[in-house]
Amino acid sequence: MNEIKNKREKEKRIVEDMIYLYCRKKHKQNKNELCEECLELLNYAKERSEKCPFMETKTFCVNCKVHCYKKDMREKIKEVMKFSGPRMIFYHPIVAISHVVSVKKEKKKLK
């Protein structure tokens, strides 16, 4: 049970880092602030993660067979990840490398 909680928290931290990076660069917010739109997205993403019934067996949402985000929020989070993903190596290198390795392992396991 504790392992699932840790996975949930890790996923939420990564999404939060990505949203903060996106908001800082795209919406010109200060490092520790989010605009209303990004704050709404962050809260939504955290809520989805909290309610995920597949947390025990999945690594990240990208590998999940069920996408639980509403269409508009899904588009927003995709935009954030597309922008922030490649930049994470410069701002959060350990998190970025760990994330890439986990996603690759999971995709290989699913094949």
N, C-alpha and C positions, 0 to 999 in steps of 0.2 A: 504493500500500500504506500509506503514511504517513497519507494522508487517511482511510482506513478506521479506522486505529488512533485517530486524533484524534476521529472520530465516536463510536467506542466509548467512549473516555474521557469525552467530553462527556456522553453518555447516562448513563454510570455516575455522574458528578458530580451531574447533575440529580436522578436517582433518590435518590442519597445525601442531597442537600439536603432533598428532600421527606420522606424517612423520618426524618431528624433532627428536622425541624420537627414532624412528626406525633407522634413519640415524646416530644418536649419538652412539647408541649401536651396530648396525650391521656394519656400515661403519667407525666407530671410528672418526667421525667428532666432532669438537668443538660444545659446546652447542648452539651457535647462527649461525652455518654454516650448509649448506647442500652440499652434493656432487652433481655433475651434474645430475646424474640419479634421485635423490630425488627431486632436484629443478624442473626438467622437470615434474615429477609426480605431485608435488604440483601445478605448474602452470596449468597443465591439469585438475586437480581436481577442482581448483578454476574456471576455464573456464566452465567446465561442470555444476557446481553449478550456475554460473551466467546465464546460458542459460536454466536452468531447467524450463519447462513449468508447472510442477506439484508442485512447491514449496508451493503454497497456501494450498494444501491438504495433503501433505506428511510430515513426520517428518524427516526421514533420508533415504538415498539411499537404504539401506538394505530392506526397506519396499516397495520400488517402484516396480511397475509391469513392467516398461520399464527401461532396463539398457542401458544407453547411452554411457558407456565407450567402447572404442575399446578393443578388446580381450586382447592384451598385457598389456594395462594399467589397465584393470580390474583385471588381475592376479597380477599385482604389488600392486595395492591398497588392494587387499584381503590379500596378504602377509604382508603388513604393518599393516593392522587392526588385523590380527591374532596374530602378534607379540606384537603390541603396546596396543591393547585393554585391555588385562589382566594387563598390567603394568601401565596403566593410573591411577589406584587407588592410586599408590604410588607417582606419579609425578603431577597429576592433580585430586585430589580426588573429589572435588565438581563437576567438569565437568564430571568425570566418572560416578558418582552416578546419576546425572541428565540425562545423556545419556541413561543409562540402564533403568531408570524409563520411559523415553519417548519412547524408543523402545518397551518395554513390553506393555505399554498402547496402542500404535499404532497397534501392532500385535493382541492384544485382540480385538480392535475395528474392525480390518479387518476380523476377524473370523465370 
